Amino acid sequence: MQLSEEHEALRATVEDFAQKEVAPVIGDFYIKEKFPYALVAKMGEMGLFGLPVGEEYGGMGGDYVALCVALEELGRIDQSVAITLEAGVSLGIMPLLRFGSDEQKQRWLPDLAAGRTLGGFGLTEAGGGSDAGATRTTAKLDGGEWVINGTKAFITNSGTDITSLVTVTAVTGRGERSDGAGNGGEDGKKEISAILVPSGTDGFTVAPSYSKVGWNASDTHELVFDDCRVPEENLVGTRGRGYAQFLSILDEGRVAIAALSTGAAQGCVDESLRYAREREAFGAAIGTYQGIQFKIAEMESRTVCARLAWQDAAAKMSAGVPFKKEAAIAKLVSSNAAMDNARDATQIFGGYGFMNEYPVARHYRDSKILEIGEGTSEVQKILIARHLGL
């Protein structure tokens, strides 16, 4: 897909920001496991969080392709920064933008779109994993308020100093199931809804940060809800449609993660090319040896295929046609490319590739989660096979 003039201008702007402002400092944040507030503020000032948000809510009025273009460029340099933007938009903003009430949009979106605040989405639970429908967190109405109890795991952007809200899925009831004699019960299918919980609400506790293998400059927490009360009007979308709503959000998010993954794969190519031209062994630059050349050629091929995949999915999404299969393919292909390229880049760098001061070491640590988050590779294969009629 040939980028439009507007998208190409955005790409160049984000590339310049990533190279000049992110690259020089992010390694220190990563090592110290600190959240890069200044970089996030700059991204907010650039309008990156508001790219797909309408101007009436303080956004840029762009499209999802623009977000993906920005994510690829950020992902080339650092995935922690990229995932902060990706989750801030696809998980923090999009549920409200797609399903929120006018009042919810007017209240929360301007600050989220400007990057002044961040939002999270609480879906995953410790015992659920890929089985998101196994939600155990509950929300019951009592005196015009939802009373929420339960826990959520691995929630991005949920515990920063600028986090303003988390939208959580919870069981709000059960459908009636007949016993065959006309007697109903409440042991039927779970009714799962999405509910907005502002930060600082009584009964809402953000657990300490996880100790993670990668994405160490991003924010990830377990969330605990203990008789947490929020107004009934904090329901996001239609009661009982929370799970379905999130699945549609997840389809969009997979395209964004695919773009981020493509950027990571490209970053590994960039670093490997530079190193192969500079590093000498046995009297010549290692890039003159066919073994290195073949490895980098494979890395480049994976990256190009990943880019074509996310652009195909994004184009269908923007055209308003079904894109679920394409999103799954893009997520699968690009996350594989990122992980494979990170492994090959580390091999090319040799012992230096095992040192945290080198970007390829960060990519090696970071890329594995790309095959897990927002739908594992196995889930993507299930979705693809299902769309093939299997």
Buried (B, 14 or more C-beta within 10 A) or exposed (E): EEBEEEBEEBBEBBBEBBEEBBBEBBBEBBEEBEBBEEBBBBBBEBBBBBBBBBEEBBBBBBBBBBBBBBBBBBBBBBBBBBBBBBBBBBBBBBBBBEBBBEEBBEBBBBBBBBBBBBBBBBBBBEEBBEEBEEBBBBBEEEEEBBBBBBBBBBBBBBBBEBBBBBBBBBBBBEEEEEEEEEEEEEEEEBBBBBBBBBBEBEBBBBBEBBEBEBBBBBBBBBBBBEEBBBEEEBBBBEBBBBBEBBBBBBBBBBBBBBBBBBBBBBBBBBBBBEBBEEBEEEEEBBBBBEEBEEBBEBBBEBBBBBBBBBBBBBBBBBEEEEBBBBBBBBBBBBBBBBBBBBBBBBBBBEEBBEEEEBBBBBBBBBBBBBBBBBBBBEBBEBBBEEBEEE
